[in-house]
Amino acid sequence: MNSLVENQRKFFLTNATKSVAFRKSQLKKLKQVILENEAALHKAIYDDFKKSEFECYATEIGLVLKDITDTLSHVDDWAKTKRVQTNLINFPASSYVVPEPLGVTLVIGAWNYPYLLSLAPAIAAMAAGNTVVIKPSELPANTSRIIAKIINQNFDANYLTVVEGAVNETTQLLEQKWDKIFFTGSTKVGKIVAAAAAKNLTPVTLELGGKSPAFVTESCHLKMTVKRLVWSKFLNAGQTCIAPDYLLVHESIHQKFIELAKAEIEKAKYSTENNNYTQIIDERNTQRLVAMLDMKKVVVGGHYDLATRHIEPTILSGVAWTDAIMQQEIFGPIWPILSYSNLQEAIEKVKQLPKPLSCYVYTNNRSEKKKILDELSFGGGCINDSIMHISNSHLPFGGVGDSGMGTYHGEAGFKAFSHYKSILDKPTWFELNIKYPAYSSFKLKVLKHFIKLG
């Protein structure tokens, strides 16, 4: 690990990565490598948790390829020196901001979307001109292996490389001095990453999780609301950091919502055989989810098979805030519904919880929408949809509080891996003597006037 980081730092100090032409050539190469190995990437993720080729492309590979394409279109502009206004007190001068890469960076990916959450931050780091070490999650072993294979066989390890392993290897990586660490995962591990980074004052971006609520008000278009919510909740068997974790449904439409949701689930015929569902990632997580099931409150689904790591789409009704399932992020296909009669009281309950990564509001009432958006703090979200905000690269993606710090996607990702160097460029042919001794009441008067004018 020491020599790996040292060699990347030596390569970075050659200034090779600072060339935008170099960055673009490497991004194009990465895109080509992904395209050439697309079949192998699909097979690996299917072998890990039965994710279909369609879902793999729609939620991972397609988004990664689109990310590279968008980055190639905009990186020249992002990397440009930007002129800014110069205030009067510095006349005559010009002022500008120079984006520069941070240096040697570490990207720690997550298991639930192993390609997207390992490669998207790496793309941002490459675009900004850094060297990159990627540590994919070890839980989906086949995807970890294929990521390492296609990267390490095609790129110089001094520039871009993949390190496989589990806790021991991650711990060794975190002991190194990095110029930036990007981590996607749980809040618990995020705190460990942040503590390790603090020893070297290394900046971090933490993409974490949390219990993301979905408000379903009585003014919503109920049929469309159910359709969009069911899809977003059971995508990837609920193993999505921005999935609607629980529902707050107005009591007047509570029963109707359940009826429509049951019909929508039955219509979808969720199963790995139908290529629209996945296994739970491993036995430990399957057992964790099963332990959350309160069979007395199951109104849809509830069946599971530990041997095949399968839990069918399940809805719980009559859930209370004190129930076990409301004490942690679910990260699986179990969906608790809480009824509310007063929107303000429901908002107050959510405000008492840690700030979530996402929030979804299904309503056709402007005042309801405004109230929730104004009062709740969360990373990002949607009105009358769920999880789709992640697909818009113009929207910075990230959490707040316990759900993370920092953002990425599009230009926000470039900024996450860059330092913006501020420069005041002053000629020598003229100088006002106001700031130099001897000081006088007249100089003070002039100084106040200049500062007032800006």
C-alpha positions in Angstrom: 0.0 0.0 0.0 2.8 2.4 0.8 4.6 1.9 -2.5 1.3 2.1 -4.4 0.5 5.5 -3.0 4.1 6.7 -3.3 4.2 5.7 -6.9 1.0 7.4 -7.7 2.2 10.6 -6.0 5.4 10.5 -8.0 3.3 10.2 -11.2 1.0 13.0 -10.2 4.0 15.3 -9.5 5.1 14.8 -13.2 2.1 17.0 -14.0 0.9 14.5 -16.7 -2.6 14.4 -15.2 -3.0 18.1 -15.3 -3.3 18.1 -19.1 -7.0 18.1 -20.0 -6.1 16.2 -23.2 -4.6 13.4 -21.0 -7.7 13.3 -18.8 -10.0 13.0 -21.8 -7.9 10.3 -23.4 -8.0 8.3 -20.2 -11.8 8.7 -19.9 -12.3 7.6 -23.5 -10.1 4.6 -22.8 -12.2 3.7 -19.8 -15.4 4.0 -21.8 -13.9 1.7 -24.5 -12.8 -0.8 -21.8 -16.3 -0.9 -20.4 -17.9 -1.4 -23.8 -15.5 -4.2 -24.7 -16.2 -6.0 -21.4 -19.9 -5.3 -21.1 -20.9 -9.0 -21.4 -18.5 -9.9 -18.6 -19.7 -7.1 -16.4 -23.3 -8.3 -16.8 -22.4 -11.9 -16.0 -20.5 -11.0 -12.9 -23.3 -9.0 -11.4 -25.8 -11.7 -12.2 -23.6 -14.3 -10.5 -23.4 -12.1 -7.4 -27.1 -11.4 -6.9 -29.1 -12.3 -10.0 -29.3 -8.7 -11.3 -30.6 -8.9 -14.9 -28.9 -7.4 -17.9 -31.6 -4.8 -18.3 -31.4 -3.6 -14.7 -27.6 -3.7 -14.8 -27.5 -1.5 -17.8 -30.3 0.8 -16.6 -29.0 1.4 -13.1 -25.3 0.9 -13.5 -23.4 0.5 -16.8 -25.7 2.8 -18.8 -25.3 5.6 -16.2 -21.5 5.1 -16.1 -21.2 5.4 -19.8 -23.5 8.5 -19.9 -21.4 10.0 -17.1 -18.3 9.6 -19.1 -20.0 11.1 -22.3 -21.3 14.1 -20.3 -17.9 14.6 -18.6 -16.1 14.5 -22.0 -18.5 17.2 -23.3 -17.9 19.6 -20.4 -14.5 19.0 -18.8 -12.8 21.6 -21.0 -15.1 24.2 -19.6 -14.9 22.9 -16.1 -11.1 23.0 -16.1 -10.8 26.6 -17.5 -9.5 29.4 -15.5 -12.5 31.6 -14.5 -12.3 35.4 -14.4 -14.0 37.0 -11.5 -14.7 40.6 -10.6 -11.9 42.7 -8.9 -12.9 45.1 -6.2 -12.1 48.8 -6.3 -9.5 48.6 -3.4 -7.3 46.4 -5.6 -7.4 48.6 -8.7 -5.8 48.0 -11.1 -5.7 44.2 -11.1 -7.4 41.1 -12.5 -8.8 38.2 -10.5 -9.3 34.7 -11.5 -9.9 31.2 -10.1 -7.8 28.2 -11.2 -9.2 24.7 -10.8 -6.4 22.3 -9.9 -6.5 18.6 -9.0 -6.1 17.6 -5.4 -3.6 14.8 -6.1 -3.7 11.2 -5.1 -7.3 10.0 -4.4 -9.0 7.0 -2.9 -12.5 5.9 -3.9 -14.2 3.3 -1.7 -17.2 1.8 -3.5 -20.4 0.2 -2.2 -21.9 -3.2 -2.9 -25.5 -2.4 -3.8 -24.6 -0.8 -7.1 -21.0 -2.0 -7.4 -20.2 -0.6 -10.9 -21.9 2.8 -10.5 -20.7 3.6 -7.0 -17.1 2.6 -7.7 -16.7 4.0 -11.2 -18.7 7.3 -11.1 -16.6 8.9 -8.4 -13.5 7.6 -10.2 -14.7 9.3 -13.4 -15.0 12.6 -11.5 -11.6 12.2 -10.0 -10.0 11.5 -13.4 -11.8 14.4 -15.0 -10.4 16.7 -12.3 -6.8 15.5 -13.0 -6.1 13.2 -10.1 -4.6 9.8 -9.8 -7.1 7.2 -8.4 -7.1 4.0 -6.3 -10.5 2.2 -6.4 -11.4 -0.1 -3.6 -14.7 -1.9 -4.6 -16.8 -3.7 -2.1 -15.8 -7.2 -1.4 -19.3 -8.5 -0.9 -20.2 -9.0 -4.5 -17.0 -10.9 -5.2 -17.5 -11.4 -8.9 -18.1 -7.7 -9.7 -15.1 -6.7 -7.5 -13.0 -9.2 -9.5 -14.1 -8.0 -12.9 -13.6 -4.3 -12.0 -10.1 -5.1 -10.9 -9.4 -7.1 -14.0 -10.6 -4.6 -16.6 -8.9 -1.6 -14.9 -5.6 -3.2 -13.9 -5.1 -4.8 -17.3 -5.7 -1.6 -19.2 -4.3 1.2 -17.0 -1.0 2.2 -15.5 -1.2 1.4 -11.8 0.6 4.7 -11.1 -2.4 6.5 -12.5 -5.5 4.3 -12.0 -5.7 1.0 -10.2 -8.0 -1.3 -8.2 -7.2 -2.8 -4.9 -9.4 -5.7 -3.9 -9.9 -6.9 -0.3 -12.0 -6.6 2.8 -11.6 -4.9 6.1 -7.9 -5.5 6.5 -7.1 -4.1 3.1 -9.4 -1.1 3.5 -7.8 -0.4 6.9 -4.3 -0.4 5.3 -5.5 1.9 2.6 -7.0 4.3 5.2 -3.6 4.4 7.0 -2.0 6.1 3.9 -1.9 9.8 3.3 -4.4 10.8 0.6 -5.3 14.1 -0.9 -9.0 13.1 -1.1 -11.1 10.2 0.1 -14.5 9.4 -1.4 -16.6 6.9 0.4 -20.0 5.4 -0.3 -21.5 3.2 2.4 -23.0 3.2 5.9 -23.0 6.0 8.4 -21.2 3.8 10.8 -18.3 3.1 8.5 -18.4 6.7 7.2 -17.4 7.8 10.7 -14.4 5.5 10.7 -13.3 6.8 7.3 -13.7 10.4 8.4 -11.7 9.7 11.6 -8.9 8.1 9.6 -8.9 11.0 7.1 -8.8 13.6 9.9 -5.3 12.3 11.0 -3.9 13.8 7.8 -6.4 16.6 7.3 -7.6 14.8 4.2 -10.9 16.1 2.7 -13.6 13.6 2.4 -16.9 13.1 0.5 -19.2 10.7 2.4 -22.2 9.3 0.5 -24.1 7.6 3.3 -27.7 6.6 3.8 -30.6 6.9 6.2 -34.3 6.4 6.4 -35.7 8.3 3.5 -39.4 9.1 3.9 -42.1 9.4 1.2 -45.1 11.6 1.9 -48.3 10.6 0.2 -50.9 13.3 0.7 -54.6 13.0 0.0 -54.2 15.5 -3.0 -51.9 13.2 -4.9 -52.6 11.3 -8.1 -52.9 8.0 -6.3 -52.6 5.5 -9.1 -49.5 7.1 -10.6 -48.1 7.6 -7.1 -48.4 3.9 -6.3 -46.9 2.9 -9.7 -43.8 5.1 -9.2 -43.3 4.3 -5.5 -43.6 0.5 -6.0 -41.0 0.6 -8.8 -38.6 2.7 -6.8 -38.9 0.8 -3.6 -38.5 -2.7 -5.0 -35.8 -1.8 -7.6 -32.7 -3.9 -6.7 -34.9 -5.6 -4.0 -34.9 -2.4 -2.0 -31.1 -2.3 -1.8 -30.9 1.3 -2.8 -29.5 4.1 -0.6 -32.2 6.5 -1.9 -35.1 4.1 -1.9 -38.2 5.3 -0.1 -37.5 3.6 3.2 -40.9 4.2 4.7 -44.2 5.8 3.7 -46.3 8.5 5.4 -49.7 8.1 3.9 -52.7 10.3 4.7 -55.3 8.2 6.6 -58.0 9.0 4.1 -56.2 7.1 1.4 -54.3 4.6 3.5 -56.4 1.5 2.6 -56.7 2.4 -1.0 -53.0 2.8 -1.3 -52.4 -0.7 0.1 -54.9 -2.2 -2.4 -53.3 -0.4 -5.3 -49.8 -1.3 -4.2 -50.7 -5.0 -3.9 -52.2 -4.9 -7.4 -49.1 -3.2 -8.8 -46.7 -5.7 -7.1 -48.8 -8.6 -8.5 -48.8 -7.0 -11.9 -45.0 -6.7 -11.9 -44.5 -10.4 -10.9 -41.2 -9.6 -9.1 -38.8 -12.5 -9.4 -35.2 -13.2 -10.5 -36.8 -15.5 -13.1 -38.6 -12.5 -14.6 -35.4 -10.5 -14.6 -36.9 -7.7 -12.5 -35.8 -8.6 -9.0 -32.5 -9.5 -7.3 -31.3 -11.6 -4.4 -30.3 -10.0 -1.1 -26.5 -9.5 -1.2 -25.6 -12.2 1.4 -27.0 -14.4 4.1 -26.2 -12.0 6.9 -28.2 -9.2 5.3 -31.0 -11.6 4.5 -31.2 -12.7 8.2 -31.1 -9.0 9.3 -34.1 -8.2 7.1 -36.1 -11.2 8.2 -35.5 -10.2 11.8 -37.3 -6.9 11.1 -40.5 -8.7 9.9 -43.5 -8.3 12.2 -45.8 -10.9 10.6 -48.8 -9.5 12.5 -48.4 -6.3 10.5 -47.8 -7.9 7.1 -50.5 -7.0 4.6 -48.6 -7.8 1.4 -45.9 -10.5 0.9 -43.9 -11.7 3.8 -42.5 -14.8 2.4 -38.8 -15.4 2.3 -36.2 -18.1 1.6 -32.9 -17.9 3.4 -31.2 -20.5 1.2 -31.8 -18.5 -2.0 -31.5 -15.1 -0.2 -35.0 -14.1 -1.5 -37.5 -11.9 0.3 -40.6 -11.1 -1.7 -41.9 -7.5 -1.8 -43.5 -6.9 1.6 -45.7 -4.2 3.0 -46.3 -3.6 6.7 -49.4 -1.6 7.9 -50.3 -0.3 11.3 -46.6 0.5 11.9 -45.7 2.8 14.8 -42.6 5.1 15.1 -41.3 2.9 18.0 -41.4 -0.4 16.0 -38.1 -2.1 15.4 -38.3 -1.5 11.6 -38.3 2.2 12.2 -35.1 2.2 14.2 -32.6 1.6 11.3 -32.4 1.9 7.5 -34.1 -1.1 6.0 -32.1 -1.5 2.8 -34.3 -4.3 1.5 -37.8 -5.1 0.1 -39.8 -4.4 3.3 -42.0 -1.4 3.3 -43.6 0.1 6.5 -46.6 2.4 6.1 -47.5 4.9 8.8 -50.8 6.8 8.7 -51.0 10.5 9.4 -54.0 12.8 9.8 -52.1 16.1 10.3 -49.2 16.9 7.9 -47.5 19.2 10.4 -47.4 16.5 13.0 -45.9 14.0 10.5 -43.3 16.6 9.5 -42.4 17.1 13.2 -41.9 13.3 13.6 -39.5 13.2 10.7 -37.6 16.2 11.9 -36.8 14.3 15.1 -34.9 11.7 13.1 -31.4 12.0 11.6 -31.4 13.9 8.3 -32.2 11.5 5.5 -30.4 11.2 2.2 -33.6 11.6 0.2 -37.2 12.7 0.7 -40.1 12.2 -1.7 -43.4 14.2 -1.8 -46.4 13.0 -3.7 -48.9 15.9 -3.8 -50.8 18.2 -6.1 -51.1 20.8 -3.4 -48.5 23.6 -3.7 -48.7 24.6 0.0 -48.1 21.0 1.1 -45.1 20.7 -1.2 -43.7 24.0 0.0 -44.3 23.2 3.7 -42.3 19.9 3.4 -39.5 21.4 1.3 -39.2 24.4 3.6 -39.2 22.5 6.9 -37.3 19.2 6.2 -33.5 19.0 5.7 -32.4 16.2 3.4 -29.9 15.5 0.7 -32.1 15.6 -2.3 -35.3 14.2 -3.7 -38.3 14.4 -6.0 -41.8 15.8 -6.2 -44.2 13.1 -7.5 -41.4 10.7 -8.3 -38.7 8.8 -6.4 -35.0 8.1 -6.9 -35.0 9.6 -10.4 -33.1 12.8 -9.3 -30.0 10.6 -9.3 -30.2 10.3 -13.1 -29.9 14.1 -13.7 -26.2 15.0 -13.7 -27.0 18.7 -13.4 -28.3 18.0 -9.9 -25.5 17.7 -7.2 -26.0 14.4 -5.4 -25.2 14.0 -1.7 -26.4 13.9 1.8 -26.5 16.1 4.9 -25.8 15.4 8.5 -25.8 11.6 9.2 -26.6 10.9 5.5 -23.3 12.3 4.3 -21.2 15.4 3.4 -20.2 16.7 0.0 -21.8 16.2 -3.4 -20.9 14.8 -6.8 -22.4 14.1 -10.3 -21.6 16.3 -13.3 -19.7 19.5 -12.4 -20.3 18.9 -8.7 -18.1 15.7 -9.0 -15.4 17.7 -10.7 -15.5 20.2 -7.9 -15.4 17.5 -5.3 -12.0 16.4 -6.5 -10.6 19.9 -7.3 -9.1 22.8 -5.4 -10.1 26.2 -6.6 -7.0 28.4 -6.4 -7.8 32.1 -6.1 -5.4 34.5 -7.8 -5.1 38.3 -7.7 -2.9 39.4 -10.6 -1.6 43.0 -10.2 0.5 45.1 -12.6 3.5 47.1 -11.3 2.9 50.3 -13.3 0.6 51.9 -10.8 0.1 51.8 -7.0 -2.1 53.7 -4.6 -0.3 54.6 -1.4 -3.3 54.4 0.9 -2.3 51.1 2.6 1.3 52.2 3.3 2.5 54.3 6.2 2.4 57.0 7.3 -1.3 56.8 8.0 -3.5 59.9 8.2 -7.1 60.9 8.8 -7.3 61.6 5.0 -6.1 58.1 4.1 -8.6 56.6 6.6 -11.4 58.6 5.0 -10.4 57.4 1.5 -10.0 53.8 2.7 -13.5 53.8 4.2 -14.8 55.2 0.9 -13.1 52.5 -1.2 -14.3 49.7 1.1 -17.8 51.1 1.0 -17.8 51.1 -2.8 -16.5 47.5 -2.8 
